[in-house]
Amino acid sequence: TWVVVRDPLPAGATALGAGLGGDSSVLAPLAGAPLALSPTWQERSPEAWQAYFEYAPQGRWTLQYRVRLNNAGTFSVPPSRVDALYAPGLFAALPNEALTVLP
């Protein structure tokens, strides 16, 4: 029943929302209403944003999180993955398009 979503971040990017001093209090109201599907746990690393769900419904759903992009350029990132945490053979991967950040 546990599902983990792993979304890779471009080089130099930071996933916001941990409440650290670098998070913008000005952007906080833009986060929107609480999602119907909220993660049980989130991890933010320099390489990826990961969200763990105790239960995820079958079908399509969308997640949102904020990222600060610190460098200009065009970035290619690996596919985003959704894994069944206790069934390693069950997973899905979605390719990501190249991301362009203008100066």
C-alpha positions as CSV (number, residue, x, y, z in Angstrom):
1,T,0.0,0.0,0.0
2,W,2.9,2.4,0.5
3,V,4.0,4.4,-2.6
4,V,7.0,6.7,-3.1
5,V,7.2,9.4,-5.8
6,R,10.8,10.4,-6.8
7,D,11.1,13.5,-8.8
8,P,14.6,14.5,-9.8
9,L,15.7,18.1,-9.5
10,P,18.0,20.0,-12.0
11,A,21.5,20.7,-10.9
12,G,21.7,23.6,-8.5
13,A,17.9,23.6,-7.7
14,T,16.4,23.5,-4.2
15,A,13.0,22.0,-3.2
16,L,11.4,24.6,-1.0
17,G,9.0,24.0,1.9
18,A,11.3,22.7,4.6
19,G,10.9,25.9,6.6
20,L,14.5,26.8,6.5
21,G,15.8,30.4,6.3
22,G,16.1,30.3,2.5
23,D,12.3,29.7,2.0
24,S,10.4,32.7,0.9
25,S,7.6,33.8,3.2
26,V,6.3,36.0,0.3
27,L,5.7,32.8,-1.8
28,A,4.0,30.9,1.0
29,P,0.4,32.1,0.2
30,L,0.9,30.9,-3.4
31,A,1.2,27.3,-2.3
32,G,-2.6,27.0,-2.7
33,A,-5.2,24.9,-0.9
34,P,-4.3,21.6,0.8
35,L,-4.2,18.7,-1.7
36,A,-6.8,15.9,-1.4
37,L,-3.8,13.5,-1.6
38,S,-1.2,14.6,0.9
39,P,2.1,12.8,1.4
40,T,2.7,11.1,4.7
41,W,6.4,12.1,4.6
42,Q,8.6,14.2,2.3
43,E,12.3,14.2,1.7
44,R,14.2,17.0,0.0
45,S,17.7,16.3,-1.2
46,P,20.0,18.1,-3.7
47,E,19.1,15.3,-6.3
48,A,15.4,14.8,-5.9
49,W,12.1,15.6,-4.1
50,Q,10.6,12.4,-2.7
51,A,7.1,11.9,-1.3
52,Y,5.9,8.9,0.6
53,F,2.2,8.0,0.7
54,E,0.6,5.4,3.0
55,Y,-2.2,5.1,0.4
56,A,-2.4,6.3,-3.2
57,P,-5.6,5.7,-5.2
58,Q,-5.5,4.0,-8.5
59,G,-5.5,6.2,-11.6
60,R,-4.0,9.7,-12.4
61,W,-3.2,12.3,-9.8
62,T,-1.1,15.4,-9.6
63,L,1.4,16.6,-7.1
64,Q,2.8,20.1,-6.6
65,Y,5.8,21.5,-4.8
66,R,8.0,24.6,-5.2
67,V,11.5,24.7,-6.5
68,R,14.1,27.5,-6.5
69,L,16.2,27.4,-9.6
70,N,19.6,28.9,-8.9
71,N,21.3,28.7,-12.3
72,A,20.4,29.7,-15.8
73,G,20.7,27.1,-18.6
74,T,18.9,24.1,-20.1
75,F,18.7,21.0,-17.9
76,S,17.9,17.4,-18.6
77,V,16.8,15.3,-15.7
78,P,16.1,11.6,-15.4
79,P,12.5,10.2,-15.4
80,S,10.2,10.7,-12.4
81,R,9.4,7.4,-10.8
82,V,6.5,6.0,-8.7
83,D,7.4,2.9,-6.8
84,A,5.4,0.5,-4.7
85,L,7.6,0.6,-1.6
86,Y,7.3,-3.1,-0.6
87,A,6.9,-4.5,-4.1
88,P,10.1,-3.4,-5.9
89,G,8.9,-5.0,-9.2
90,L,5.9,-2.5,-9.4
91,F,6.8,0.9,-10.6
92,A,6.1,3.5,-13.2
93,A,8.5,6.0,-14.9
94,L,7.6,9.2,-16.7
95,P,10.2,11.0,-18.8
96,N,10.8,14.7,-18.0
97,E,11.2,17.3,-20.7
98,A,14.3,19.5,-20.8
99,L,13.9,22.5,-18.5
100,T,15.2,25.9,-19.6
101,V,15.9,28.7,-17.1
102,L,16.5,32.1,-18.6
103,P,18.9,34.6,-16.9
